[in-house]
Amino acid sequence: MRLSEIRVAGFGGQGVILSAILLGKAASIYENGFATMTQNFGPEARGGACSAQLILSDEPVLYPYVTRPDIMVVMSQEAYNRFAPELKPAGMLIVEEDLVRVTDLKGDPKVYSIPATRMAEELGKRMVLNSVMVGFFTAVTKLLTADAVRKAVADSVPPSFRELNLQAFEKGYEYGNKELAAAPPRQGLQELAYSSE
């Protein structure tokens, strides 16, 4: 795995911090790589702005802070407005498509979107949207193996929610693989179409 700077952002209650923990654990424990994570959230906790900075590498990480993300996972419009300008040119942007409208995007990044909240609701618990997003991230980035991330999910959630979170991971992972197979990622705004469906 190459050194990758990642920011995961959204609002409190979406599992932003846990998403970063899962990915970092998958890299550092189950793939024998290295990871650092820092987090930031407002005093409001649930509903307030929240983000995590994650660095994954196959070598020790010398500086633990993200300077310019290669990959950004965004789960709220406020987070998009605040952090999207930091994304590296030609980086990768992963968004929750029902909650984030992509506008004024510079640098022509690869853009992937998933209705993670809807998919979580179909499973009966909106709170597993982070596991859906982690599965989608695993599929579209190819940074980590699905098996390593599955193990991290199983090891990091309460036993009573383990099966549900694993189902959510699989749902996001399958969606990501289908999206990759169907078409190359959308580039820039000219190809980013939004429907009112």
Beta strands, then each sheet from edge to edge (+ up, - down):
strand 1: 4-11
strand 2: 34-41
strand 3: 49-57
strand 4: 71-74
strand 5: 92-96
strand 6: 110-114
strand 7: 186-187
sheet 1: 2+ 3- 1+ 4+ 5+ 6+ 7-
end
